[in-house]
Amino acid sequence: ILSSLCSVAFICNGSILPRKSGASNLPMQSPPAIPFEAPNNSPMSKSVAVEMGAMYSFLNLESCDGLGSLSEKRNSSAIHALHAEEKKGNGDLLVNRHDISPTCAILTGLLIPTGVTLIVGGGYHGKSTLLRAIATGIHDKVPGDGREFCVTVSDAVSVRAEDGRSISGCNISAFISNLPLLNGISSGPPCDGENVYLNGSVILKKPGEAPDEVTRYFKTREASGSTSQASNVVEAIESGASCMLIDEDVSAANFMARDGRMRALVMDESITPLLYRVNGMYDSLKISTIVVVGGVGDWLDVPDQVLLLDRYVISDATAK
């Protein structure tokens, strides 16, 4: 359903996103937890119909404010939106009126389109909680989880820095290239008859290899933050992911962005930040990205839509 709507995730109104604690998967009690509510007057606030068939009788229509039946919503604005053959503007099919049956569940909430989406806001305002709810959308949830009707495309992948991870034969040259290599590299024992180590970490396929070749076939026993995150992005692409979920809090700062003052000071930089690649990944590979940011304004130059969280309440800040 999400693919047919040109979307990557859906968060149903009334969902309880925060957990009881950082070490628990149980939902926080409400109150004090604030149920999720899609922003009013936003093109991302949608109602969708899901044909349940014989499973319809097992639905608890009172478990979520955004969930209802056809009979309950026949006279509501939600059902009129569902009757529209196409969304105005880009012509994407929302739902066909002939598909609506008495066993359709109508879900109202936030429908995140494909492309580059930013989740912004102050510290402790719910940005990472929303991203984790989107990340868990690839899984089924037990009744009472609070996020039962939060759904994400099944091939979405969470990407973060993993200092110390091992990397073997990964092409990260799109993000890291032109490494400063020393002549006559021979430090460390050889891995086999052809390979040699660079500073005991990066392995060259053969002595005298060009610098760019190092990152086209990158190997290390203990990756840094930037090289580990670059490898995680490349591995997600190779595995066929259609959406990447990235949180600034657990990412390498120099891999995420690099401002103008730093570019002016440091001219010879080996890292091309993700900031300069996300639009190209969508245009060329149709890989969407949802990024949580809170401290780097350069990211505001690239998104297709921006979601702002203020005291756990979400709003559409794209126009702003």
Buried (B, 14 or more C-beta within 10 A) or exposed (E): EBEEBBBBBBBBBBBBBBBEEEEEEEBBEEEEBBBBBBBEEBBBBBBBBBEBEEEBEEBEEEBBBBBBBBEEBEEBEBBEBBEEEEBEEEEBEBBEEEEBEEBBBBBBBBBBBBBBBBBBBEEEBBBBBBBBBBBBBBEEBEEEBBBBBBBBBEBBBBBBBBEEBEBEEBBBBBBBBBBEBEEEBEEBEEBEEEBBBBEEBBBBBEEEBEEEBBBBBBBBBEBBBBBBBBBBBBBBBEEEBBBBBBBBBBBBBBBBBBEEEEEEEEEEEBBBBBBBBBBEBBEEEEBBBBBBBBEBEBBEEBBBBBBBBEEBBBBBBBEE
